[in-house]
Amino acid sequence: MKRINYLTTLIILLAGWMSCSVSELQAQRNANYQQLSIGDQRPSQFFDFLVLPGNSDETVTFASVYSFSYRTLPFKKLNQASAANNDDKRAFFSPINLSMEVFNSNEAQLKKRDSNISVERLEPAERSFWEDTAYAETYEQTQTELMFLYGNIGMELKPGIYTYVLQMTRGERSDPRISRTRTVRIDPYRDMEVGNVILGEELYSGQQEENQLKLMSMRDNVKYGSDFYAFAYIPHYDPGDSYTLTIRELSITGKDTTKGEEVFVQKLGNNEIRTELKPQLVSTGVNENILQLASDSDGFTYALVEVPNSTFPNASYQLTIRDNSEQTVSRTTYHSMWIDMPRSLLSLDIAIDMLRYIVDEATLDSLSEGSQSERERKFRAFWKKKDPTPDTEYNELMAEYYRRIDYAYQNFSTSNRIGYESDQGEVYIKFGPPQNIERKFPPSGSTVEIWSYPNREFIFRATSGFGDFRLVSE
């Protein structure tokens, strides 16, 4: 789902709620927000492992698929000579090197924790390497959560038990910075009883070429607020049988997934069933992981279904395909992940407290009362009434408001005042980024900043030499 730019509408809507003044935030709230911002450890490096058909029935393709967020990569600036020869304005780079070594293993290794697995005395089976470089045009891009470097390593293996060692080197270091060891059992592809499900972000198709599925490459996560494709292997497919795909939201308490709420059901017809396919990872020369859905008379049967994830809440789900006798033929569990979720939304208490800029005290008190579930219900209802796209789960207005909270904290905080308590922070939260910022340096007097909006201006004067500005005129 493409997200439309609602900035103009958001500024108008947010500005219309300014019926109250900002009260003094308690020191404990400030401390909680600072702790929340510093302690945010959402995953930004993803390693997924796929089993695909091999070149023959005697082998399978074992592949590792990666994606690395730019904000975790150690970028360096290109030297002037390299930058001068760059036509695409790339200014920063970060090399990545990965190696995967696979060893013939045994049942005893399968029972061990990953941290206790050793490859001593194991016979090497295969080894593969991958290297690439991430480029960025600006420093801001090197810090973003929304840009990724993608890659994959694949190898042909006979069915069996294997221990693999994956090592990654970031930047120009010679020592592996990330290393993980794991043991897996790989069954013959045709003998699988329950098929695996691969998550795709986008489907490319053309009249003269095979369909290509751009992989999500986020392990068992999908992007919150966006639809995706489920590519599910159906072992022992019977064309005379009927198949149904069901998605249930999983409860965070309890292990009985059959009690989860059913959010999507679709009977699979000819448009969703793809026969005689032998999918394979391909290199396209672009920064994507692509699965080519190649036709093969000796291929396999899959279901390819577009999932309306943009209408689902931010939660965990189980996707299951069953035949007419209710036997499970394909299954996976996945999680909806809001990659750029504002930090101020990670805590319900803080999210409610930050509404003080746009609601009166009576409304704030009402939202703050009750149990955790009651406060969450009231918080969701508050924003649902103001959702510019009510047919989708993603609320652009809410996301924009809390992004402004984060921006104010990150850009206007000083040793004297936390960012969202400052005059500049409050204006930014209420009205968004100004169309123009002009800074003046009077011969005698303090520095002045003028923020211009379509129908108003705000004038701030420096009160110290450390970035503190006070609103002096509107």
CORTATA-V92807 format. One record per pair of residues at least 6 apart in sequence whose C-alpha atoms are under 6 Angstrom apart, sorted by the first residue. I is the first residue (numbers start at 0). GAP is how many residues later the second one is. Records with the same first field share a line. If there is no record, write none. Layout:
I=GAP, GAP
This chain:
0=225, 226
10=420
14=415, 416
16=341
17=340
19=340
21=335
36=306
43=25
44=22, 23
45=20, 21, 172, 173
46=18, 19, 172
47=16, 17, 171
48=14, 15
49=12, 13
50=10, 11
51=8, 9
52=7, 8
53=6, 7
58=98, 99
59=96, 97
60=94, 95
61=92, 93
62=90, 91
63=88, 89
64=87
65=84, 85, 86
66=81, 82, 83, 150
67=80, 81
68=76, 78, 79
69=72, 74, 77, 78
70=71, 72, 73, 74
73=20, 97
74=18, 19
75=16, 17
76=14, 15
77=13, 14
88=48
89=46, 47
90=46
91=43, 44
92=41, 42
93=39, 40, 77
94=37, 38, 76
95=35, 36, 37, 73, 74
96=33, 34, 71, 72
97=31, 32, 69, 70
98=29, 30, 67, 68
99=27, 28, 65, 66
100=25, 26, 63, 64
101=23, 24, 61, 62
102=19, 20, 21, 22, 59, 60
103=19, 21, 58
104=56, 57, 58
105=55
109=73
113=68
149=137, 138
158=27, 28, 29
159=25, 26
160=23, 24
161=21, 22
162=19, 20
163=17, 18
164=15, 16
165=13, 14
166=9, 11, 12
167=8, 9, 10
168=7, 8
193=135, 136
194=38, 39, 40, 135
195=36, 37, 134
196=34, 35
197=32, 33
198=17, 30, 31
199=14, 15, 16, 28, 29
200=13, 14, 15, 27
201=11, 12
202=9, 10
203=7, 8
204=6
209=84
210=82
211=79, 80, 81
212=77, 78
213=75, 76
214=74, 75
219=114
220=113, 114, 115
221=114, 115
222=113, 114
223=112, 113, 114
224=85, 169
225=83, 84
226=80, 81, 82, 83
227=78, 79
228=76, 77, 78
229=74, 75
230=72, 73
231=70, 71
232=69
233=67, 68, 95
241=81, 82
242=25, 79, 80
243=22, 23, 24, 77, 78
244=20, 21, 75, 76
245=18, 19, 73, 74
246=16, 17, 71, 72
247=12, 13, 14, 15, 69, 70
248=11, 12, 67, 68
249=10, 66, 67
250=9
271=31, 32, 33
272=29, 30
273=27, 28, 29
274=25, 26
275=19, 20, 21, 23, 24, 25
276=17, 18, 19, 22, 23
277=16, 18, 21
278=13, 14, 15
279=11, 12
280=9, 10
281=8
309=82, 83
310=81, 82
311=81
312=80
313=22
314=21
315=18, 19
316=16, 17
317=14, 15
318=12, 13
319=10, 11
320=7, 8, 9
321=6, 7
341=60, 61
343=7
344=6
366=8
386=8
403=25
407=11, 12, 17
408=10, 11
411=7
412=6
418=6
419=6
422=47, 48
433=17, 18, 19
434=17, 18
435=15, 16
436=13, 14
437=11, 12
438=9, 10
439=7, 8
440=6
445=16
446=14, 15
447=12, 13
448=10, 11
449=8, 9
450=6, 7
456=17
457=15, 16
458=12, 13, 14
459=9, 10, 11, 12
460=8, 9
461=6, 7
462=6
